[in-house]
Amino acid sequence: MIVLIAAVLGVVVGLSRARARGGNRLDMAQYAAVHGIIFALIGLFVTLAIHRAAL
């Protein structure tokens, strides 16, 4: 669940950064995809840390 929330948050951040820089639709899609992947990976590591700490 944390990974999904982080990925959606990354997409929103990526879209807003691309719009702020005056990007077209393809720029917005690329920024959204990259930020979504990066945030999902961070969420994955946070999830792993939480599960390891719970043991």
PDB file of N, CA, C and O in Angstrom:
ATOM      1  N   MET A   1       0.819  -1.190   0.000  1.00  0.00           N
ATOM      2  CA  MET A   1       0.000   0.000   0.000  1.00  0.00           C
ATOM      3  C   MET A   1       0.867   1.259   0.000  1.00  0.00           C
ATOM      4  O   MET A   1       0.553   2.233  -0.684  1.00  0.00           O
ATOM      5  N   ILE A   2       1.937   1.235   0.755  1.00  0.00           N
ATOM      6  CA  ILE A   2       2.836   2.384   0.807  1.00  0.00           C
ATOM      7  C   ILE A   2       3.462   2.620  -0.563  1.00  0.00           C
ATOM      8  O   ILE A   2       3.646   3.765  -0.975  1.00  0.00           O
ATOM      9  N   VAL A   3       3.787   1.542  -1.266  1.00  0.00           N
ATOM     10  CA  VAL A   3       4.411   1.661  -2.586  1.00  0.00           C
ATOM     11  C   VAL A   3       3.449   2.326  -3.563  1.00  0.00           C
ATOM     12  O   VAL A   3       3.855   3.192  -4.339  1.00  0.00           O
ATOM     13  N   LEU A   4       2.197   1.934  -3.532  1.00  0.00           N
ATOM     14  CA  LEU A   4       1.197   2.510  -4.440  1.00  0.00           C
ATOM     15  C   LEU A   4       0.984   3.993  -4.153  1.00  0.00           C
ATOM     16  O   LEU A   4       0.920   4.804  -5.077  1.00  0.00           O
ATOM     17  N   ILE A   5       0.875   4.341  -2.892  1.00  0.00           N
ATOM     18  CA  ILE A   5       0.686   5.746  -2.521  1.00  0.00           C
ATOM     19  C   ILE A   5       1.896   6.569  -2.947  1.00  0.00           C
ATOM     20  O   ILE A   5       1.745   7.681  -3.453  1.00  0.00           O
ATOM     21  N   ALA A   6       3.090   6.029  -2.746  1.00  0.00           N
ATOM     22  CA  ALA A   6       4.300   6.735  -3.134  1.00  0.00           C
ATOM     23  C   ALA A   6       4.369   6.909  -4.651  1.00  0.00           C
ATOM     24  O   ALA A   6       4.779   7.965  -5.132  1.00  0.00           O
ATOM     25  N   ALA A   7       3.974   5.888  -5.404  1.00  0.00           N
ATOM     26  CA  ALA A   7       4.004   5.988  -6.859  1.00  0.00           C
ATOM     27  C   ALA A   7       3.034   7.056  -7.363  1.00  0.00           C
ATOM     28  O   ALA A   7       3.373   7.839  -8.250  1.00  0.00           O
ATOM     29  N   VAL A   8       1.841   7.083  -6.803  1.00  0.00           N
ATOM     30  CA  VAL A   8       0.858   8.100  -7.213  1.00  0.00           C
ATOM     31  C   VAL A   8       1.348   9.493  -6.853  1.00  0.00           C
ATOM     32  O   VAL A   8       1.194  10.430  -7.636  1.00  0.00           O
ATOM     33  N   LEU A   9       1.934   9.632  -5.679  1.00  0.00           N
ATOM     34  CA  LEU A   9       2.502  10.915  -5.276  1.00  0.00           C
ATOM     35  C   LEU A   9       3.620  11.328  -6.227  1.00  0.00           C
ATOM     36  O   LEU A   9       3.732  12.503  -6.578  1.00  0.00           O
ATOM     37  N   GLY A  10       4.446  10.372  -6.645  1.00  0.00           N
ATOM     38  CA  GLY A  10       5.520  10.661  -7.592  1.00  0.00           C
ATOM     39  C   GLY A  10       4.995  11.124  -8.939  1.00  0.00           C
ATOM     40  O   GLY A  10       5.566  12.023  -9.555  1.00  0.00           O
ATOM     41  N   VAL A  11       3.914  10.518  -9.400  1.00  0.00           N
ATOM     42  CA  VAL A  11       3.307  10.933 -10.672  1.00  0.00           C
ATOM     43  C   VAL A  11       2.817  12.379 -10.567  1.00  0.00           C
ATOM     44  O   VAL A  11       3.016  13.172 -11.487  1.00  0.00           O
ATOM     45  N   VAL A  12       2.184  12.716  -9.460  1.00  0.00           N
ATOM     46  CA  VAL A  12       1.679  14.075  -9.273  1.00  0.00           C
ATOM     47  C   VAL A  12       2.836  15.069  -9.228  1.00  0.00           C
ATOM     48  O   VAL A  12       2.766  16.132  -9.845  1.00  0.00           O
ATOM     49  N   VAL A  13       3.887  14.731  -8.507  1.00  0.00           N
ATOM     50  CA  VAL A  13       5.054  15.616  -8.427  1.00  0.00           C
ATOM     51  C   VAL A  13       5.696  15.768  -9.804  1.00  0.00           C
ATOM     52  O   VAL A  13       6.069  16.875 -10.192  1.00  0.00           O
ATOM     53  N   GLY A  14       5.828  14.672 -10.540  1.00  0.00           N
ATOM     54  CA  GLY A  14       6.418  14.731 -11.868  1.00  0.00           C
ATOM     55  C   GLY A  14       5.613  15.585 -12.827  1.00  0.00           C
ATOM     56  O   GLY A  14       6.178  16.367 -13.591  1.00  0.00           O
ATOM     57  N   LEU A  15       4.297  15.442 -12.791  1.00  0.00           N
ATOM     58  CA  LEU A  15       3.449  16.270 -13.654  1.00  0.00           C
ATOM     59  C   LEU A  15       3.586  17.750 -13.324  1.00  0.00           C
ATOM     60  O   LEU A  15       3.686  18.586 -14.222  1.00  0.00           O
ATOM     61  N   SER A  16       3.589  18.066 -12.047  1.00  0.00           N
ATOM     62  CA  SER A  16       3.676  19.474 -11.660  1.00  0.00           C
ATOM     63  C   SER A  16       5.039  20.071 -12.013  1.00  0.00           C
ATOM     64  O   SER A  16       5.123  21.237 -12.397  1.00  0.00           O
ATOM     65  N   ARG A  17       6.100  19.281 -11.886  1.00  0.00           N
ATOM     66  CA  ARG A  17       7.425  19.794 -12.264  1.00  0.00           C
ATOM     67  C   ARG A  17       7.530  20.019 -13.762  1.00  0.00           C
ATOM     68  O   ARG A  17       8.127  21.003 -14.200  1.00  0.00           O
ATOM     69  N   ALA A  18       6.953  19.115 -14.557  1.00  0.00           N
ATOM     70  CA  ALA A  18       7.001  19.277 -16.003  1.00  0.00           C
ATOM     71  C   ALA A  18       6.181  20.486 -16.445  1.00  0.00           C
ATOM     72  O   ALA A  18       6.594  21.222 -17.341  1.00  0.00           O
ATOM     73  N   ARG A  19       5.022  20.692 -15.820  1.00  0.00           N
ATOM     74  CA  ARG A  19       4.203  21.862 -16.165  1.00  0.00           C
ATOM     75  C   ARG A  19       4.919  23.148 -15.796  1.00  0.00           C
ATOM     76  O   ARG A  19       4.868  24.127 -16.541  1.00  0.00           O
ATOM     77  N   ALA A  20       5.591  23.150 -14.643  1.00  0.00           N
ATOM     78  CA  ALA A  20       6.296  24.355 -14.200  1.00  0.00           C
ATOM     79  C   ALA A  20       7.435  24.715 -15.146  1.00  0.00           C
ATOM     80  O   ALA A  20       7.779  25.888 -15.290  1.00  0.00           O
ATOM     81  N   ARG A  21       8.016  23.712 -15.787  1.00  0.00           N
ATOM     82  CA  ARG A  21       9.113  23.967 -16.727  1.00  0.00           C
ATOM     83  C   ARG A  21       8.624  24.180 -18.148  1.00  0.00           C
ATOM     84  O   ARG A  21       9.430  24.328 -19.067  1.00  0.00           O
ATOM     85  N   GLY A  22       7.308  24.199 -18.340  1.00  0.00           N
ATOM     86  CA  GLY A  22       6.751  24.473 -19.654  1.00  0.00           C
ATOM     87  C   GLY A  22       6.837  23.302 -20.621  1.00  0.00           C
ATOM     88  O   GLY A  22       6.978  23.509 -21.826  1.00  0.00           O
ATOM     89  N   GLY A  23       6.755  22.084 -20.118  1.00  0.00           N
ATOM     90  CA  GLY A  23       6.875  20.905 -20.960  1.00  0.00           C
ATOM     91  C   GLY A  23       5.596  20.571 -21.706  1.00  0.00           C
ATOM     92  O   GLY A  23       4.501  20.959 -21.298  1.00  0.00           O
ATOM     93  N   ASN A  24       5.751  19.848 -22.800  1.00  0.00           N
ATOM     94  CA  ASN A  24       4.577  19.400 -23.553  1.00  0.00           C
ATOM     95  C   ASN A  24       4.075  18.083 -22.970  1.00  0.00           C
ATOM     96  O   ASN A  24       4.526  17.672 -21.901  1.00  0.00           O
ATOM     97  N   ARG A  25       3.152  17.421 -23.653  1.00  0.00           N
ATOM     98  CA  ARG A  25       2.543  16.195 -23.107  1.00  0.00           C
ATOM     99  C   ARG A  25       3.559  15.074 -22.927  1.00  0.00           C
ATOM    100  O   ARG A  25       3.518  14.354 -21.930  1.00  0.00           O
ATOM    101  N   LEU A  26       4.462  14.925 -23.876  1.00  0.00           N
ATOM    102  CA  LEU A  26       5.464  13.856 -23.755  1.00  0.00           C
ATOM    103  C   LEU A  26       6.431  14.128 -22.605  1.00  0.00           C
ATOM    104  O   LEU A  26       6.855  13.200 -21.917  1.00  0.00           O
ATOM    105  N   ASP A  27       6.777  15.383 -22.398  1.00  0.00           N
ATOM    106  CA  ASP A  27       7.630  15.731 -21.256  1.00  0.00           C
ATOM    107  C   ASP A  27       6.928  15.407 -19.944  1.00  0.00           C
ATOM    108  O   ASP A  27       7.531  14.863 -19.019  1.00  0.00           O
ATOM    109  N   MET A  28       5.640  15.753 -19.878  1.00  0.00           N
ATOM    110  CA  MET A  28       4.873  15.472 -18.659  1.00  0.00           C
ATOM    111  C   MET A  28       4.774  13.970 -18.409  1.00  0.00           C
ATOM    112  O   MET A  28       4.864  13.520 -17.267  1.00  0.00           O
ATOM    113  N   ALA A  29       4.586  13.191 -19.485  1.00  0.00           N
ATOM    114  CA  ALA A  29       4.501  11.740 -19.329  1.00  0.00           C
ATOM    115  C   ALA A  29       5.824  11.162 -18.847  1.00  0.00           C
ATOM    116  O   ALA A  29       5.845  10.276 -17.994  1.00  0.00           O
ATOM    117  N   GLN A  30       6.923  11.664 -19.393  1.00  0.00           N
ATOM    118  CA  GLN A  30       8.238  11.160 -18.985  1.00  0.00           C
ATOM    119  C   GLN A  30       8.541  11.537 -17.536  1.00  0.00           C
ATOM    120  O   GLN A  30       8.991  10.693 -16.759  1.00  0.00           O
ATOM    121  N   TYR A  31       8.304  12.772 -17.172  1.00  0.00           N
ATOM    122  CA  TYR A  31       8.540  13.198 -15.794  1.00  0.00           C
ATOM    123  C   TYR A  31       7.673  12.393 -14.828  1.00  0.00           C
ATOM    124  O   TYR A  31       8.145  11.968 -13.774  1.00  0.00           O
ATOM    125  N   ALA A  32       6.400  12.185 -15.190  1.00  0.00           N
ATOM    126  CA  ALA A  32       5.491  11.437 -14.326  1.00  0.00           C
ATOM    127  C   ALA A  32       5.964  10.004 -14.160  1.00  0.00           C
ATOM    128  O   ALA A  32       5.933   9.469 -13.051  1.00  0.00           O
ATOM    129  N   ALA A  33       6.403   9.371 -15.251  1.00  0.00           N
ATOM    130  CA  ALA A  33       6.865   7.983 -15.174  1.00  0.00           C
ATOM    131  C   ALA A  33       8.124   7.864 -14.322  1.00  0.00           C
ATOM    132  O   ALA A  33       8.216   6.984 -13.466  1.00  0.00           O
ATOM    133  N   VAL A  34       9.074   8.730 -14.549  1.00  0.00           N
ATOM    134  CA  VAL A  34      10.345   8.663 -13.806  1.00  0.00           C
ATOM    135  C   VAL A  34      10.117   8.934 -12.328  1.00  0.00           C
ATOM    136  O   VAL A  34      10.625   8.205 -11.476  1.00  0.00           O
ATOM    137  N   HIS A  35       9.362   9.971 -12.023  1.00  0.00           N
ATOM    138  CA  HIS A  35       9.105  10.274 -10.616  1.00  0.00           C
ATOM    139  C   HIS A  35       8.281   9.169  -9.957  1.00  0.00           C
ATOM    140  O   HIS A  35       8.509   8.838  -8.793  1.00  0.00           O
ATOM    141  N   GLY A  36       7.335   8.603 -10.683  1.00  0.00           N
ATOM    142  CA  GLY A  36       6.553   7.498 -10.141  1.00  0.00           C
ATOM    143  C   GLY A  36       7.422   6.301  -9.795  1.00  0.00           C
ATOM    144  O   GLY A  36       7.249   5.693  -8.739  1.00  0.00           O
ATOM    145  N   ILE A  37       8.355   5.960 -10.675  1.00  0.00           N
ATOM    146  CA  ILE A  37       9.260   4.831 -10.422  1.00  0.00           C
ATOM    147  C   ILE A  37      10.172   5.114  -9.233  1.00  0.00           C
ATOM    148  O   ILE A  37      10.358   4.257  -8.369  1.00  0.00           O
ATOM    149  N   ILE A  38      10.737   6.313  -9.192  1.00  0.00           N
ATOM    150  CA  ILE A  38      11.652   6.663  -8.091  1.00  0.00           C
ATOM    151  C   ILE A  38      10.918   6.643  -6.747  1.00  0.00           C
ATOM    152  O   ILE A  38      11.419   6.084  -5.772  1.00  0.00           O
ATOM    153  N   PHE A  39       9.739   7.248  -6.701  1.00  0.00           N
ATOM    154  CA  PHE A  39       8.982   7.276  -5.448  1.00  0.00           C
ATOM    155  C   PHE A  39       8.528   5.874  -5.055  1.00  0.00           C
ATOM    156  O   PHE A  39       8.495   5.551  -3.867  1.00  0.00           O
ATOM    157  N   ALA A  40       8.178   5.035  -6.033  1.00  0.00           N
ATOM    158  CA  ALA A  40       7.778   3.658  -5.723  1.00  0.00           C
ATOM    159  C   ALA A  40       8.950   2.874  -5.132  1.00  0.00           C
ATOM    160  O   ALA A  40       8.762   2.089  -4.203  1.00  0.00           O
ATOM    161  N   LEU A  41      10.144   3.080  -5.659  1.00  0.00           N
ATOM    162  CA  LEU A  41      11.318   2.407  -5.095  1.00  0.00           C
ATOM    163  C   LEU A  41      11.594   2.873  -3.669  1.00  0.00           C
ATOM    164  O   LEU A  41      11.931   2.068  -2.800  1.00  0.00           O
ATOM    165  N   ILE A  42      11.450   4.168  -3.435  1.00  0.00           N
ATOM    166  CA  ILE A  42      11.629   4.680  -2.074  1.00  0.00           C
ATOM    167  C   ILE A  42      10.570   4.077  -1.155  1.00  0.00           C
ATOM    168  O   ILE A  42      10.878   3.692  -0.027  1.00  0.00           O
ATOM    169  N   GLY A  43       9.332   3.991  -1.623  1.00  0.00           N
ATOM    170  CA  GLY A  43       8.260   3.376  -0.844  1.00  0.00           C
ATOM    171  C   GLY A  43       8.527   1.913  -0.560  1.00  0.00           C
ATOM    172  O   GLY A  43       8.203   1.412   0.517  1.00  0.00           O
ATOM    173  N   LEU A  44       9.121   1.223  -1.533  1.00  0.00           N
ATOM    174  CA  LEU A  44       9.464  -0.184  -1.330  1.00  0.00           C
ATOM    175  C   LEU A  44      10.491  -0.338  -0.211  1.00  0.00           C
ATOM    176  O   LEU A  44      10.345  -1.206   0.649  1.00  0.00           O
ATOM    177  N   PHE A  45      11.518   0.493  -0.220  1.00  0.00           N
ATOM    178  CA  PHE A  45      12.532   0.408   0.827  1.00  0.00           C
ATOM    179  C   PHE A  45      11.975   0.805   2.189  1.00  0.00           C
ATOM    180  O   PHE A  45      12.374   0.242   3.209  1.00  0.00           O
ATOM    181  N   VAL A  46      11.063   1.763   2.216  1.00  0.00           N
ATOM    182  CA  VAL A  46      10.418   2.133   3.477  1.00  0.00           C
ATOM    183  C   VAL A  46       9.587   0.963   4.004  1.00  0.00           C
ATOM    184  O   VAL A  46       9.604   0.671   5.200  1.00  0.00           O
ATOM    185  N   THR A  47       8.858   0.296   3.103  1.00  0.00           N
ATOM    186  CA  THR A  47       8.062  -0.866   3.495  1.00  0.00           C
ATOM    187  C   THR A  47       8.951  -1.975   4.040  1.00  0.00           C
ATOM    188  O   THR A  47       8.629  -2.587   5.059  1.00  0.00           O
ATOM    189  N   LEU A  48      10.053  -2.233   3.373  1.00  0.00           N
ATOM    190  CA  LEU A  48      10.984  -3.259   3.855  1.00  0.00           C
ATOM    191  C   LEU A  48      11.551  -2.908   5.225  1.00  0.00           C
ATOM    192  O   LEU A  48      11.678  -3.775   6.089  1.00  0.00           O
ATOM    193  N   ALA A  49      11.888  -1.647   5.421  1.00  0.00           N
ATOM    194  CA  ALA A  49      12.428  -1.209   6.716  1.00  0.00           C
ATOM    195  C   ALA A  49      11.395  -1.378   7.818  1.00  0.00           C
ATOM    196  O   ALA A  49      11.726  -1.799   8.926  1.00  0.00           O
ATOM    197  N   ILE A  50      10.146  -1.051   7.514  1.00  0.00           N
ATOM    198  CA  ILE A  50       9.080  -1.195   8.511  1.00  0.00           C
ATOM    199  C   ILE A  50       8.882  -2.656   8.884  1.00  0.00           C
ATOM    200  O   ILE A  50       8.736  -2.989  10.060  1.00  0.00           O
ATOM    201  N   HIS A  51       8.877  -3.523   7.881  1.00  0.00           N
ATOM    202  CA  HIS A  51       8.682  -4.954   8.157  1.00  0.00           C
ATOM    203  C   HIS A  51       9.874  -5.550   8.910  1.00  0.00           C
ATOM    204  O   HIS A  51       9.698  -6.405   9.777  1.00  0.00           O
ATOM    205  N   ARG A  52      11.060  -5.109   8.585  1.00  0.00           N
ATOM    206  CA  ARG A  52      12.245  -5.623   9.288  1.00  0.00           C
ATOM    207  C   ARG A  52      12.242  -5.144  10.739  1.00  0.00           C
ATOM    208  O   ARG A  52      12.656  -5.885  11.631  1.00  0.00           O
ATOM    209  N   ALA A  53      11.789  -3.935  10.983  1.00  0.00           N
ATOM    210  CA  ALA A  53      11.766  -3.391  12.347  1.00  0.00           C
ATOM    211  C   ALA A  53      10.675  -4.078  13.179  1.00  0.00           C
ATOM    212  O   ALA A  53      10.789  -4.171  14.401  1.00  0.00           O
ATOM    213  N   ALA A  54       9.636  -4.551  12.522  1.00  0.00           N
ATOM    214  CA  ALA A  54       8.528  -5.194  13.246  1.00  0.00           C
ATOM    215  C   ALA A  54       8.891  -6.590  13.728  1.00  0.00           C
ATOM    216  O   ALA A  54       8.235  -7.122  14.624  1.00  0.00           O
ATOM    217  N   LEU A  55       9.909  -7.183  13.157  1.00  0.00           N
ATOM    218  CA  LEU A  55      10.288  -8.539  13.573  1.00  0.00           C
ATOM    219  C   LEU A  55      11.065  -8.534  14.796  1.00  0.00           C
ATOM    220  O   LEU A  55      11.463  -9.594  15.280  1.00  0.00           O
TER     221      LEU A  55
END
